[in-house]
């Protein structure tokens, strides 16, 4: 299954790693583009999970819209304070699975 993970914090990164290990194609997006590019370059999320290596075939996508449109399932692993698009207003509403983290 093609999965788009929106959010590359500790939770999104760990879940992306787990889903990829389960054989799913995974694309990772985050609002923090410099950190996202560092993940692509190092194969590790030094900011949130510095001791955990990530699969080299994990796809990194700097555009949330592109990542979401390519996924059969979109997982939003972002803090609950981060606004989401309104259902039906774009590619992110399809097959949406959310895991909110309160702050």
Buried (B, 14 or more C-beta within 10 A) or exposed (E): EEBBBBBBBBBBBBBBBEBBEEEBBBBBBBBBEEBBEBBBEEEBBEBBBEEEEBEEEBBBBEEBEBBBBBBEBBBBBBEEEEEBBEEEEEBBBBEBEEEEBEE
